[in-house]
Amino acid sequence: MANHKDLHKLSAAGLLVSLGIIYGDIGTSPLYVFSVIIGDRVITSDLILGSLSCIFWTLTLQTTIKYVIITLRADNKGEGGIFSLYSLVKRRARWLIIPAMIGGCALLADGIITPPITISSAIEGLALKYPGLPTVHIVIVIISALFFIQQFGTSFIGKAFGPLMFIWFTMMAVLGLNYIIPSVDIFLSFNPYYAYKLLSSNPDAFLILGGVFLCTTGAEALYSDLGHCGRSNIRISWIYVKVCLLLNYLGQGVWLLQNQGAKLGPAKPFYELMPQWFLIYGIAIATVAAIIASQALISGSFTLIAEAVRLNLWPKVKINYPTITKGQLYVPSVNWLLWVGCLVVVFIFQESIKMEAAYGLSITVAMLMTTILVAMYLKRRKFPTYIIAVFIIVYAIIELTFLAGNLTKIFHGGWFTILLGTILFTVMYAWSAARKIKNRYVKFVEIEDYYPLLQELSEDSSVPKYASQLVYLTSANFSSELESKIIYSILQKQPKRADVYWLVHVDVTDEPHTLEYKVNFLVPGKLIRIDFRLGFRIEQRINILFRMVVEELVKKGEVDITSRYDSLNKRQIVGDFRFVVLEKVLSKANRLTFKERLIMDYYFILKHLALSEERGFGLDLSFVTVEKVPLVVSYNENIQLKRLN
């Protein structure tokens, strides 16, 4: 298997991998797009030619131009995705956090509805061969098995994704060509006149647009998976994928034109292209493609949450790394949340045709948010104003039109994704807003003022020694400052005598893979500060990183961590380390507004459900002390207290 770095270069291996992990969602759209567009309508020439024209121009304008040509330029040190894009532009305006959060939540909501719809669409083909077969049970078993195997890592099946998706796309192209060759005039449908005619004359134009939009769901994955495959491989492989998709849509169009004047009924245009003898093989290949599409969405959701955690947009959750494959991670809480969500979708909607009514709404929202962030990126890169204006106007019109078309789905199941996305957004918003409220009440002191006192305390034998090496996590961005609560913890709460005091600060950078540190000897041999600069895709295992830094400093003779106890010192035994984590609690007496109080109450509920601070930073719990400190205490200055004696 080619290594990760090689996959970024244009190569056969890179092209194959991009086929396997990027195009699952958009590649399985032909299973259901025409079923949604036609619905209960009578099949007419105008409907089919207009729909094919809409599909061609949607894949060209939305997927090819917006994502493959423009958005892929916005790579953050080789990484893509909405949070990578946000990290590139967040310094331009504070409000950009909102579109980033909305986009992230919309993609997560999509991760819950995509597996049921793609797997159901594939499995329901069995009903053509075995009428009355209870396909819902098969869908539930496949979905449950898919989520169950996540904990073991999926690299063992991931290697097969590329060749399997190549078979899928080639099969779609061959099936389409079989119908196109005798009817080559179907290519005339690419004329935008047919799209205009359909949308201007059909009273159901917005409903039809809602179905057309499904052909481009998955376009976000082209950008999200930039880090796995590289820009060149994505752009070249998209040419093959787009050709295969269009040939299949055209083939379905020919079959539908042969059935003008009729209603679609239970027929599936995708499966109608298959000869009877091939049907069972076609269903098997479609099911594999649907599983691969679902796997890509699940992996994408894990990456999205991991980035959100490190950007302080999501509560700290347990993140596992089940294999040595770069970038592969497993988030247990998200995995089982997605599993429950998928089962709820299956139980509520039962059939793919009903799920399709709910599908697409959240993706339209995500695409709109990406448009906002890409426009800011183009501005940052000093593109001419007229180019940025054209980009915004064109894609605002396209995506707002699609949004209007998808809004018709609200009462047919779209409410589910809206509800889901809203719940996820409240979590992100509360977590982010609460952090800003907390930071407002953090008081910093000049640490230099306490140098003499800390040195005297360290050598004061009348105070029992608390630990040889005492470590505090600090949020102070400057080495000249320190939270007043840390000083209070060391000097007053219970005087904590130590041989050496360490301050550890973590700065999450806008770049994905930064892994750097800086050491400041504030008081040589007594007070040392370590600043870690970690990328938003780097796991914050502070216990391991801190130990690596200390070992490096010891090796260079810059610090001495030998125990100062006489009996241990003469045997050169290393002194004990203790971490102190200050956990903020909300005091009863505070000056928070009603809105802030609500946010903080919600935040503390989420905090209770999330990983603790010490677990989130990967600290060894046997060496950690947690101290509760009030977030803010404010007294009523008008209280008149009267002494009686």
Phi, psi and omega in degrees: 000133179295147180284169188300321183294321180296328183293342178282337178278154178293116182204164178298319180296318180296319179296319181293318179296319180296323176299322185283325188248350186257322193260013182301311184292306181292331182285340179262001180301323180301343178299329189225350187303308183292330177299320181287316182301315185280315179053236179264009184284156173284136181288122178230161179299316180299319181296314184287312180295320178296320179294317179298321178297315178299318181297314181300312184286332175292314179295330181282307184285314188279305185280307186290304187286309185292310186271306187292320184270313187269302189294327179296345175292332186275062179267140180256091184053042178091353182256151178233189181107160188296326180282329173295318178296317178299319180298330179287329189244358190297336180286345182285327181197135183293331184290348181295345175299328183293306177300327178296316180293316180298315179298316179299317180293322179296321179292323177294319178298322177296325179296340179271330184264340181293311180304313179299318185289319183288316181292319178298316181300321180289311185292327182296346174297335179297332181296338177291326181266327180234080182304139178085001180293129180284085185292335182302320181295320179295318179300315180298318180296314182296314180298315181297317179297320181299315180287330181294320185283350182302323185294341181266357184086149185241017181295331182293330176263339182300327181295336182271350185301315184301302179302321181294318179290330175298317177298318181298310182294320179296318178301316180299318181296316181296316179300318179293314181300325180304326180266331184287318188308316178283350185224059186295343180291356176296337179295341177297340181296344178292345177300122183298345178302321182295323177295314179300315182299316181296312186286335181271338185248338183275126180295340179263024187307315182293322178296319179296319178300323177301324177284319180301320183303331183297343180289343182249002175297135186105351178297328179300328182295332178301322181274320182299324184264019178305321182293337182275329190237333183088151187299315185298314181296322180294315183294319181287315181295331179298327179302312181294315182298314182296319179299314180298317180298312182296319179299321180290317178299320179295319177299316177298323179299318179298314180299318181294320179296333177287348182241032179300147178088348179257172172257154184292318181062219182280355183296146177246107183310323182299312182284339179292341178287343187273137171297152184304321183292336184268348190307311185295324178291319179298319178296320180297315180295319179297321179295318178298316179298321179294321178293319178296318178299317180294319179299319179298319179293320180295312179300320178297323178294320178299313180298317181300314181293318180300318178294318181298321179299314184285339175267011181059040177248001183209146178303150180296128180232159180291129178236123179254157177237088190290339180225172180275358179298129182300132174084351181275124179221167182222124180248100187307314184298319180289322180303310184284333174295315177297319180300311179299316180301317179297318179295321177299317178300315181296316182292323182288313190261335176066304185248153182297325182298328178280326177294323181299333179293335181264348190272144174106332184296313183292326180292324177301318180296315180300319181294322176298317180295321177297321178302316179299313184290322178295321178301319178292326177294316179299323178294319180297323180276009175060040172291151179304143184302323183294327178294316179297318180297316179298315179303311182296313183297311183299311186280336173294317179297311182300309187284327175291326176295315177296322178298316178299319178296321181283337179296337177294346182274352187307313184276357179252016179129344178299335178303329184294313180289327176297314179299314181298310180298323180294317179299314180297321180295320180299325179295310181297315183295313182297318182295318180289315182294322180296324179296321178293320178296316180299315182298330180295330185259002177281125179257134180250149177237160176285114186293334181301328180296339185254003180305307183299318183295317180296322180294317179294318180298320181299330184256005183277099184290349178284345177261126178301140182287130182276319178194155177292313181236118184249124188242129176242140171272126182241146177261001180293125182283338182248140183290348180277350184243162175204145178300138180299330182291332176289317177299317178299319181295320182286317191264328191241316186304310169203106185312125187248100179275134178213157177289319179223135175256131179245139173243127182242125180237136179246123177247117178274121185272167178281352178263151189285323192241022179298137179213083186226160174213160181221140181245134176238117177271090185292313171232105186312126178077356183233317184225114185233136178243134176242125176253118175264133172249107185242136177293160185288356175252007181265133179291132185271069179271077188298324180304312182288315182297318179297316180297320179299319180294314181299317179299320178296318181292323179294316181301323181274000178074020182275337175222157176238115182253017176293141181301142180269354175293131187307314185294327181272328183296319183290344176258009176057039179273135182292138179289165182279149175250139175224130175266139173243122179250126178267116180260120183279133175238153182274119180284159180290321181268108178206168184253026180289145175286171181300317180296315180296323178297316178299314180300315182291323177297316179296318180301316182288332173294313179297320181297323179295324181278338185276176173293144177294162181304316184292323177288322180299327179267005176068034181277149176287113189296339180287348180241024184240135171246130179254124178247130178273129178231144179292139178296311180205133174236129177222129181265152176285113186289349182268003181293128177254103183263126186251129178272134185266325186265000000 
